[in-house]
Amino acid sequence: MTFKYSVTLPISGSHKLQRFTDWANQNLPGLAYVLPPQTPIKTETMTIRLKSLEDRAKILTTISKSPLA
């Protein structure tokens, strides 16, 4: 299956990939996503690839209730 949908989230600082992975495992277990191979520390956003629009809605709803650290 392809990951043809995306969501761009505000996230700053270091270890963005690990922080998002930890957050997703805790708040949205079983969610299928693809992260970029790396993100520069200076960037303030990160784009995550998703399989469906429903997954995008889940992330946006959950992140509003439980923001990324």
N, CA, C and O atoms as a DFTB+ gen file, in Angstrom:
276 C
 N C O
     1  1       0.838      -1.170       0.000
     2  2       0.000       0.000       0.000
     3  2       0.886       1.238       0.000
     4  3       1.961       1.235       0.601
     5  1       0.446       2.284      -0.664
     6  2       1.257       3.492      -0.743
     7  2       0.824       4.513       0.297
     8  3      -0.307       4.503       0.784
     9  1       1.737       5.367       0.609
    10  2       1.497       6.442       1.563
    11  2       1.322       7.724       0.758
    12  3       2.275       8.487       0.600
    13  1       0.118       7.969       0.248
    14  2      -0.086       9.086      -0.665
    15  2      -0.676      10.323      -0.004
    16  3      -0.916      11.320      -0.684
    17  1      -0.911      10.286       1.284
    18  2      -1.424      11.447       2.007
    19  2      -0.345      11.934       2.961
    20  3       0.564      11.185       3.318
    21  1      -0.448      13.180       3.369
    22  2       0.562      13.712       4.278
    23  2      -0.056      14.724       5.231
    24  3      -1.144      15.254       5.005
    25  1       0.673      14.965       6.290
    26  2       0.327      16.015       7.240
    27  2       1.642      16.656       7.676
    28  3       2.627      15.964       7.934
    29  1       1.645      17.979       7.755
    30  2       2.823      18.709       8.207
    31  2       2.536      19.240       9.600
    32  3       1.568      19.968       9.818
    33  1       3.390      18.865      10.532
    34  2       3.183      19.220      11.932
    35  2       4.261      20.176      12.417
    36  3       5.412      20.087      11.991
    37  1       3.890      21.091      13.311
    38  2       4.904      21.951      13.915
    39  2       5.676      21.166      14.976
    40  3       5.089      20.611      15.905
    41  1       6.968      21.131      14.826
    42  2       7.831      20.462      15.808
    43  2       9.221      21.071      15.669
    44  3       9.769      21.132      14.568
    45  1       9.780      21.514      16.768
    46  2      11.100      22.131      16.705
    47  2      12.039      21.424      17.668
    48  3      11.620      20.635      18.514
    49  1      13.310      21.726      17.516
    50  2      14.315      21.119      18.377
    51  2      14.935      19.884      17.760
    52  3      14.737      19.584      16.582
    53  1      15.677      19.186      18.569
    54  2      16.379      17.999      18.081
    55  2      15.549      16.741      18.318
    56  3      14.553      16.765      19.041
    57  1      15.969      15.665      17.709
    58  2      15.353      14.338      17.870
    59  2      13.872      14.320      17.491
    60  3      13.065      13.669      18.154
    61  1      13.517      15.041      16.416
    62  2      12.124      15.111      15.968
    63  2      11.565      13.742      15.612
    64  3      10.439      13.409      15.980
    65  1      12.352      12.954      14.896
    66  2      11.866      11.646      14.451
    67  2      11.572      10.738      15.642
    68  3      10.524      10.094      15.686
    69  1      12.474      10.683      16.592
    70  2      12.272       9.835      17.769
    71  2      11.119      10.345      18.622
    72  3      10.327       9.552      19.131
    73  1      11.016      11.659      18.781
    74  2       9.926      12.212      19.588
    75  2       8.574      11.926      18.952
    76  3       7.620      11.586      19.652
    77  1       8.478      12.060      17.614
    78  2       7.210      11.750      16.958
    79  2       6.896      10.264      17.081
    80  3       5.757       9.897      17.370
    81  1       7.877       9.415      16.869
    82  2       7.662       7.966      16.971
    83  2       7.169       7.585      18.365
    84  3       6.227       6.805      18.499
    85  1       7.799       8.127      19.393
    86  2       7.371       7.843      20.768
    87  2       5.942       8.330      21.005
    88  3       5.129       7.624      21.601
    89  1       5.642       9.546      20.530
    90  2       4.298      10.114      20.689
    91  2       3.262       9.259      19.963
    92  3       2.207       8.961      20.523
    93  1       3.548       8.864      18.730
    94  2       2.608       8.061      17.944
    95  2       2.388       6.693      18.582
    96  3       1.258       6.207      18.622
    97  1       3.447       6.069      19.078
    98  2       3.301       4.765      19.731
    99  2       2.441       4.857      20.989
   100  3       1.680       3.939      21.298
   101  1       2.566       5.960      21.704
   102  2       1.804       6.139      22.933
   103  2       0.354       6.533      22.650
   104  3      -0.560       6.023      23.297
   105  1       0.136       7.432      21.693
   106  2      -1.193       7.996      21.464
   107  2      -1.976       7.356      20.327
   108  3      -3.207       7.365      20.347
   109  1      -1.291       6.803      19.343
   110  2      -1.950       6.206      18.176
   111  2      -1.294       4.874      17.822
   112  3      -0.732       4.740      16.735
   113  1      -1.353       3.898      18.708
   114  2      -0.712       2.615      18.395
   115  2      -1.337       1.978      17.158
   116  3      -2.555       2.004      16.978
   117  1      -0.498       1.415      16.325
   118  2      -0.985       0.756      15.114
   119  2      -1.107       1.663      13.907
   120  3      -1.428       1.190      12.817
   121  1      -0.862       2.955      14.070
   122  2      -0.934       3.886      12.944
   123  2       0.230       3.627      11.991
   124  3       1.382       3.534      12.416
   125  1      -0.077       3.512      10.708
   126  2       0.967       3.308       9.692
   127  2       1.367       4.668       9.128
   128  3       0.516       5.434       8.674
   129  1       2.665       4.963       9.159
   130  2       3.168       6.239       8.654
   131  2       4.605       6.061       8.190
   132  3       5.265       5.073       8.513
   133  1       5.074       7.044       7.421
   134  2       6.465       7.063       6.977
   135  2       7.031       8.432       7.322
   136  3       6.461       9.465       6.971
   137  1       8.162       8.421       8.015
   138  2       8.843       9.659       8.376
   139  2       9.942       9.954       7.370
   140  3      10.416       9.049       6.684
   141  1      10.353      11.222       7.277
   142  2      11.493      11.528       6.412
   143  2      12.751      10.862       6.963
   144  3      12.819      10.572       8.157
   145  1      13.752      10.616       6.107
   146  2      14.973       9.957       6.588
   147  2      15.706      10.761       7.657
   148  3      16.343      10.191       8.543
   149  1      15.614      12.075       7.572
   150  2      16.237      12.939       8.572
   151  2      15.592      14.314       8.510
   152  3      14.968      14.669       7.510
   153  1      15.745      15.088       9.584
   154  2      15.249      16.462       9.601
   155  2      16.308      17.346      10.238
   156  3      16.829      17.011      11.302
   157  1      16.633      18.458       9.614
   158  2      17.606      19.373      10.209
   159  2      17.073      19.955      11.525
   160  3      15.868      20.156      11.675
   161  1      17.956      20.217      12.455
   162  2      17.559      20.768      13.754
   163  2      16.862      22.108      13.584
   164  3      15.945      22.422      14.343
   165  1      17.273      22.898      12.609
   166  2      16.729      24.246      12.441
   167  2      15.288      24.276      11.936
   168  3      14.611      25.292      12.087
   169  1      14.812      23.201      11.349
   170  2      13.445      23.221      10.822
   171  2      12.433      23.250      11.965
   172  3      12.688      22.736      13.054
   173  1      11.293      23.856      11.698
   174  2      10.242      23.985      12.708
   175  2       9.024      23.129      12.385
   176  3       8.047      23.135      13.135
   177  1       9.073      22.383      11.265
   178  2       7.961      21.514      10.873
   179  2       8.506      20.179      10.373
   180  3       9.691      20.045      10.068
   181  1       7.609      19.198      10.299
   182  2       7.984      17.894       9.768
   183  2       6.766      17.319       9.045
   184  3       5.648      17.371       9.557
   185  1       6.992      16.775       7.856
   186  2       5.914      16.184       7.074
   187  2       5.930      14.673       7.237
   188  3       6.959      14.021       7.062
   189  1       4.780      14.136       7.572
   190  2       4.618      12.696       7.784
   191  2       3.715      12.158       6.689
   192  3       2.665      12.735       6.409
   193  1       4.113      11.060       6.071
   194  2       3.316      10.423       5.013
   195  2       2.368       9.408       5.642
   196  3       2.738       8.664       6.551
   197  1       1.115       9.395       5.128
   198  2       0.072       8.537       5.690
   199  2      -0.651       7.769       4.599
   200  3      -0.574       8.127       3.423
   201  1      -1.353       6.712       4.989
   202  2      -2.075       5.876       4.027
   203  2      -3.455       6.411       3.682
   204  3      -3.956       6.147       2.589
   205  1      -4.086       7.160       4.588
   206  2      -5.462       7.585       4.324
   207  2      -5.756       8.946       4.946
   208  3      -5.035       9.425       5.821
   209  1      -6.833       9.548       4.469
   210  2      -7.282      10.809       5.051
   211  2      -7.781      10.605       6.479
   212  3      -7.699      11.514       7.305
   213  1      -8.294       9.423       6.767
   214  2      -8.747       9.117       8.124
   215  2      -7.568       9.130       9.098
   216  3      -7.697       9.597      10.229
   217  1      -6.419       8.614       8.654
   218  2      -5.215       8.651       9.494
   219  2      -4.791      10.091       9.759
   220  3      -4.370      10.428      10.865
   221  1      -4.904      10.935       8.741
   222  2      -4.568      12.355       8.891
   223  2      -5.482      13.002       9.931
   224  3      -5.020      13.744      10.797
   225  1      -6.766      12.719       9.840
   226  2      -7.726      13.269      10.797
   227  2      -7.430      12.780      12.213
   228  3      -7.536      13.549      13.169
   229  1      -7.060      11.507      12.353
   230  2      -6.716      10.954      13.668
   231  2      -5.541      11.705      14.279
   232  3      -5.567      12.062      15.457
   233  1      -4.509      11.943      13.470
   234  2      -3.327      12.649      13.979
   235  2      -3.698      14.061      14.405
   236  3      -3.326      14.493      15.496
   237  1      -4.422      14.783      13.563
   238  2      -4.767      16.167      13.885
   239  2      -5.653      16.256      15.126
   240  3      -5.487      17.164      15.940
   241  1      -6.576      15.338      15.274
   242  2      -7.437      15.327      16.458
   243  2      -6.631      14.999      17.711
   244  3      -6.780      15.655      18.742
   245  1      -5.787      13.996      17.617
   246  2      -5.015      13.558      18.779
   247  2      -3.974      14.590      19.180
   248  3      -3.750      14.813      20.370
   249  1      -3.337      15.220      18.206
   250  2      -2.288      16.193      18.540
   251  2      -2.874      17.443      19.185
   252  3      -2.190      18.124      19.949
   253  1      -4.131      17.752      18.886
   254  2      -4.758      18.902      19.541
   255  2      -5.042      18.603      21.016
   256  3      -5.065      19.518      21.840
   257  1      -5.257      17.338      21.349
   258  2      -5.521      16.940      22.738
   259  2      -4.242      16.616      23.498
   260  3      -4.145      16.868      24.700
   261  1      -3.265      16.059      22.796
   262  2      -2.011      15.635      23.419
   263  2      -0.848      16.082      22.535
   264  3      -0.367      15.304      21.711
   265  1      -0.389      17.333      22.695
   266  2       0.656      17.872      21.815
   267  2       1.980      17.120      21.921
   268  3       2.276      16.473      22.926
   269  1       2.760      17.227      20.855
   270  2       4.110      16.658      20.861
   271  2       4.957      17.379      21.893
   272  3       4.820      18.588      22.078
   273  1       5.822      16.654      22.558
   274  2       6.704      17.257      23.569
   275  2       7.870      17.953      22.918
   276  3       8.717      18.518      23.611
